[in-house]
C-alpha cells in the first residue's frame, strides 16, 4: 500500500521474462535531494538489484545441481563396473 499521492518510482524491465516482466522500485523521499546521489545512480542501482535477482535464480548447468553424494555414488558405480569388466577379461 502506498501512502501519499506523490511517489517516485523506477520501473526496470526484465531482459529474461521467465521470472518477472518488470520490477517496480519505490524511491525514498529525499534521496535525490539530500542523499548526494544522482537520478542516474538510483536507476543504475535498481538495474543492478534486478539483474542480481535474475542471475541468482537462473537455472544453472546440471552438474551444479548434483549433490556431492551423487558424485560419490557415481564413482562407486563406475569402479564396480570397471572391476567386473576386469574379472571377465
C-alpha positions in Angstrom: 0.0 0.0 0.0 1.3 3.4 -0.9 0.7 6.4 1.3 0.6 9.9 -0.2 -0.1 10.9 -3.7 3.4 11.8 -5.0 5.8 8.9 -5.1 8.8 8.5 -7.4 9.1 5.0 -8.8 11.6 3.3 -11.1 10.4 0.6 -13.4 13.0 -1.9 -14.6 12.0 -4.2 -17.4 13.5 -7.7 -17.2 15.6 -9.0 -20.1 14.7 -12.5 -19.0 10.9 -12.7 -18.7 10.8 -16.2 -17.1 10.9 -14.6 -13.7 9.2 -11.2 -14.0 8.2 -8.7 -16.6 9.2 -5.6 -14.7 10.4 -4.7 -11.2 9.0 -1.6 -9.6 11.2 0.3 -7.1 9.7 3.0 -4.9 12.4 5.6 -4.2 12.7 7.0 -0.7 11.7 10.6 -0.2 14.6 13.0 -0.2 17.1 10.6 -1.6 17.8 12.7 -4.6 17.8 16.0 -2.8 19.5 15.1 0.5 21.4 11.9 -0.3 24.0 13.3 -2.6 23.2 10.8 -5.4 22.0 11.5 -8.9 18.9 10.1 -10.6 21.2 8.0 -12.9 22.9 6.4 -9.8 19.5 5.5 -8.4 18.4 3.9 -11.7 21.6 2.0 -12.1 21.3 0.6 -8.5 17.7 -0.5 -9.4 19.0 -2.3 -12.5 21.8 -3.9 -10.6 19.5 -5.3 -8.0 17.1 -6.6 -10.6 19.9 -8.2 -12.6 21.3 -9.8 -9.4 17.9 -11.4 -8.7 17.8 -12.9 -12.2 21.3 -14.2 -12.0 20.8 -15.7 -8.6 17.6 -17.5 -9.7 18.7 -18.6 -13.1 18.9 -22.3 -13.7 22.5 -23.3 -13.9 24.2 -26.3 -15.5 23.1 -29.8 -14.5 26.3 -30.6 -12.6 25.8 -27.8 -10.2 22.5 -29.4 -9.0 24.0 -32.8 -8.3 24.8 -33.2 -4.6 28.3 -34.4 -3.6 26.8 -37.8 -2.5 25.7 -38.2 -6.1 29.3 -38.0 -7.3 30.4 -40.5 -4.7 27.7 -43.0 -5.8 28.6 -42.5 -9.5 32.3 -43.1 -8.7 31.5 -46.2 -6.8 29.3 -47.5 -9.6 32.0 -46.8 -12.2 34.6 -48.6 -10.1 32.3 -51.6 -9.7 31.7 -51.8 -13.4 35.4 -51.5 -14.1 36.2 -54.2 -11.6 33.5 -56.6 -13.0 34.8 -56.0 -16.6 38.3 -56.8 -15.4 37.1 -60.1 -14.0 35.5 -61.1 -17.3 38.7 -60.4 -19.3 
